[in-house]
Amino acid sequence: MARIDLDLAHAYTAKPQRDEDYALLPLKMRFDDGGAYALLGPSGCGKTTLLNIVSGLVKPSQGSVKFDGADVTGRTPQQRNIAQVFQFPVIYDTMTVAENLAFPLRNRGVATEKIKQRVGKIAEMLEMSGQLGTRAAGLTADAKQKISLGRGLVREDVSAVLFDEPLTVIDPHLKWQLRRKLKQIHHELKLTLIYVTHDQVEALTFADQVVVMTRGRAVQIGSASDLFERPQHTFVGHFIGSPGMNFLPARADASGVSVAGHHVMAAGAALAGSGDTLKLGVRPEYVALAASGSPGALPAIVTQAQDIGTYWLVTARIVGDPAESLIRSRLRPEQAIPEVGDTVWLTIVGAHTCFYRDDELVSGVNA
């Protein structure tokens, strides 16, 4: 296993001039030895490019990759001692499950008894012990991808194991089970794992630290709690959560902070003078029904009320807002749920409220 340090940028075209020319904008990042990380973001954000740079499949156009302080920028995946699991199964159909799992170890001359022991351990973790003698050709796509996962995990001496959306071909009802299994395997084997996905549930279930990416930038690195409670960028607030964070245009001046002409709080020094560039961010989980005129609340007209099962999702339009801004609230089923057309007061300012200037979190503000 290795500590991985990145200080790089990458463009697939010569002489990039604008941000749009880069697949990865300049970044500095560290993956600690034995950590479990996820690269999370929409298609085209640069996460697979970053993973392939770590593995050695792509050489960065600028900067360096270091493993335990040693520069490996020019080294191949074999020289870096990387194991990689791809989106689709990469196995030998003519071999049995046991032979497929043993293949990476046999290639490196590991002793037969050690191979048997290691293959047995990985097969047990993946719940494939009863299939070790079965030829891979007769297995389902799910089982074949489990073999690919096992091949990536079977070596103990790797610098890191990299996963590029490995659950794409897995049936939905098995995905949750495998995500939990990978988490368990990480805790048992203490390997450095980096996992690429566009699925926030996969990322937050698997990883201790999640790197959220958009348009070639890593906009925040943090735990599930960090990303949910204090998004450092509006993209993180929007991308994480179901539904994502509410963002409302706000104005701050000497009299305080207002949203659509409604005074909602006193302005602190960090917010005063922000003008129209300010956004108030609050998650639907923290938007509550309030009494008329309550501090930190504003009036809104309900436009939709959806029964999601475990909660109601209420969408409302802020009264007096010419932009007709919408705000969503997650309400418990046992509450009195307002109906479409009702005017309600919704609390938007509290301990979990965030403020953003130019899409970046304004620090030092405690709503």
N, C-alpha and C positions, 0 to 999 in steps of 0.2 A: 504494500500500500504506500501511497505517497501524498504529500502535500503538493497541491498544484497551484501555481501562481501565474496569472495571465496579465500581461500589459501590452495591449495590441489593438489593432483595427484591421478591417479587411474589406477590400473592394474587389469585385470580379472584373472591373474595367481598369485600364491603365490611367494614371494621373487623375484620380477623383478630385473634383472641385467643390461639390456641394454635398450636404448631408445625404441627399437622395442617391448619390453615387455609391454610398457605402452599404454593404450587407451588414457590417458591424461597425458602428461608430466607436471611437476610441474608448476603451474601458480598462479598468483595473479590477481584478477579482481574485479571490483566494478560495480554494476548496480545501478544507482541513483534512488531514489524514484520518480516515475512518468515518467521515461524515456522509450523510445521505442528503443529496441535493436534487432539486427539480428545476429544470428550465421550462418556464410556463409562458405561453403567449399564443396569439393567433398565427395562422399560416403566414409565412413570409416575414416573420419578425426577426429571424436570424438565429433561432435557437439550435436548429440542426447544423448550421454553419459553425456555430460556436462549439458544438459537440464534436464535429469532425476536425476542428482545429486542435482540440484537446487530444483526440485520438491519433492525430498525425495524418489523417486522410487528406486534409487541406492544410497548406502552409499559409500563415497569415501574411498579408501584403505589407504589414507594418508591425513591428514589435516582437515580443518573445513569449515563449511558453517555458516554464520552469517546473521541474519535478524535484522536490526536496532541495531547491536551490540550484540545481544543475540545469543549464540551458539545453532543452531538447527540441528546439524549434525546427531543426533540420533532420530530426530522427523519424524513422518509419514507425508505424504502430507496433511492429514486432520489437524494434529496439526500445520503444517506450514501455513494452510489456503491458499492453492494454488488452482487455477483453471487451468486445462490443456485441450487443444484441440488437438486431435490426427489427424493422417494422413487420417483416414477414419471416417465416421460419427458414433458417439456414441449417439444414441437417442432411444426413445421408440416408435415403430411403431404404437402401439395401442392408443397412446395419440395424441391429437391435437397439432398443432404448439404452441398454447398458453400454453397448459399443459406441454409440454416439456420445454419451456422457464421458466415456473414458478417453475418447479420441484426443482432446487437447493435452491430456496427461501423458498418453503414450508417445505423442510427438516430442515430448520433452524428456523422455526416458525415465519417468517416475517408476519406482519399483511396483511390481504387480500387486503385492499385498496392500500397499498404500493406495493404489488406484481402486482396488476393490472396496477398501474402507471409505474412501472419499465419495465414490459413485453411490455407494449405499446410503451415505449420509445425505447427499443432495437429493437422491430419489425419494427418500423418506420425507424430506422437507417439502418436496413438490407433490407428495402423495402419489408417487409413481412406482413404488416398490413392487407392486403386483404386476407391473408391465415391463420389467427389466428385460425379459426374454422375448418380448414382442418386437417384430420387425416394424420399423417406423412407417413403412409404406402403407400399412393397414390402419394407421391411426387417424383420428380427426385432426382438423387444422388447430383446434385448441390444444390437443395433446402434443402436436408437433412443436407448437410455440413454447409449450412448457419445457420440451427438450432443449430448445434454443436458450431459454432462460437458464436451464441447468448447465449447459455447456459454458455459458458466460460466468457462472458462479463456481464451477467445479475446481478451478485453480486457486490455490491459497496464496501464491506469490505475486499476483498481479498488482500493478500500480493503482489501477482503478477499473471498475466495471461500468461501461457506458450503455445506456438503454435508449434507443430511438423509437419512441411510441410503440413499445413491445406488445401492448394489449389491443392493438387495432383489430386483429383477426379473432379475438376472444369473444365468445358469446357474452352478452351483457350480464346474464345472471351469474357468470363465473368471474367477471372482472373484479367485483368487490372482494371475493375470496382471494384472488391472486394478489391484489393490492395489499391486503392484510398479510398474506404469506411473505411477500417481498419485505415488508416492514419487519416481520419476525426474523427472516433470514438475515437482514442487516444487523439486527441486535445480536444475533448469535455468532455471525462470522466476522463482524467488525470490518467489512470491506469499505473502501471509498466508492460510493455509488453516485452516479450522475444520470438523471432520468429526464428525458425530453417528452413533453406532452402539451396538448392544447386544452386538456381537460382539468379544470381546477380541482375537481374532487380527487382525481388520481394524484395530482401534485400535493395537495394538502394532506391526503391520507398517507402517502409514501414518505415524504421528505421532512427532515428536521428544519431545513432552510430552503425556501423557494425563491428563485430568481425570476421576477416578472419582467418580460421583455416586450417591447413594441418598437417597430420601425428601426431595428438595429440597435436599440438602446436597452440597457439593463436599468430599469427605472426604480426598482426596489429589491432588496434582498432581505428576507426576514422570515420569521416563523408564521404559522397560520394566524396566530393572534395578532402579530404585528401588522400583517397585511389587512386584516379585517378591521382592527380597531383604529389604526393610525396610518392609513394609506399616505405614502409620501408624494404621490402623484395622482391626479384625477383619473388617469387611465387605470391605475390599480384599484381605485374605489369603484370604477365602473365594471372592471373585468372580474373582480372577486366579489362573490356574493350572489344570491339568487332571490330577488332581483338585486342589481347593483346599487350603489350609493346614490341618493338623491343629490343633485347639484343645482343650487338656486343662485341666480345673480343677486349679489348683495352690494350695498354701498355703506362705507364707513366714513364718518366725519366727526366733528367735535361733539355732536349730539348723541352719537352711538351708531349701532349697526342696524340697517333697515333692509327688508326684503319686500319688494313690490310696494314700497311706501309704508310698510308696517314696521314700527320700531320693535326690535326683538332682543336687544341687549346693549349695554354700555360698551363703548369701543375702548380697547386697550391700546397702548402705545404702538404695538406691532401692527394694528389694523387701521389706526387713524390716518386719514388721507389716502386710503387705498382707492377710493372712487369706484368706477364701474368695472375695474379689473378684478374685483374680488368675487369669489364663489364660496357659498356656504355649503358644506357637505355633511350629510347626516344619513345614516343607514335606515332603511324602512323598519328594522327591528327596534330602533330608538325613537321613532315618530309615534307619539302617543296622543290619544284623545284628551282634550283638556277643557276646562270650564271657559266660558266666554271671557275674553280679556285677560287670560292668564299670562304671566310674564314668560317670555321666550316662546310664545305661541302666536299663530296667525290664523285668520279665517280662510276657509277653502270650501268649494262646492264639490261634492262627491260626483264623479263622472262614471265610476265603475266600482263594483264590489264583487270580488271573485272568491268563491269557497274553494280553497286549495286542499282542504282535508284537515291538516294539522293546524292551519291558520287561515285567516281571511286576508286577502290582499286588496286594500282599499286605495283607489287612485282618485285624487282630487285636484281641482284647478284653483290656484290661489286667487282670492277675491281682489279685484282692483289691479291685477297684473296685466298690462297691455300685451305682454308676450305670451299670456295664458300658460305660464309655467305650471307643470304638473308635479305633484309630490305623492309618493307611495308610502303606505304604512302597513306593516304586518301586525294584525290584531289577533288576539286569542279568541277561539270560537266561543268561549263562555262569556265574552263581553257583549254588550249591546252594539250590534253592527249597524252603522248608518246605512241608509238607502240612497240610491242614485237621486240626485237633486237636493239632498240635505246639505245645509250649511253647518260645518263643524269647525271647531278650533283644534289645531294640531300643534303640539309642542315640537319645535325644531331645534331648540337650543338646550344643551345639557352637557354632561361630562363627556359624551362621545361625539360632540359636534366638532368638525374640523373646518378650517378656513384655508383657501387656496388663492395664491396670486400667480398669474401666468402658469396655471396648472400645477404649481409646486406648493407643498404644504407650508403654511406660514408658521414658523416655529415660535415658541414662547407664548402661545395663546391657549388659555384654559377657559373654554366656554362655561 
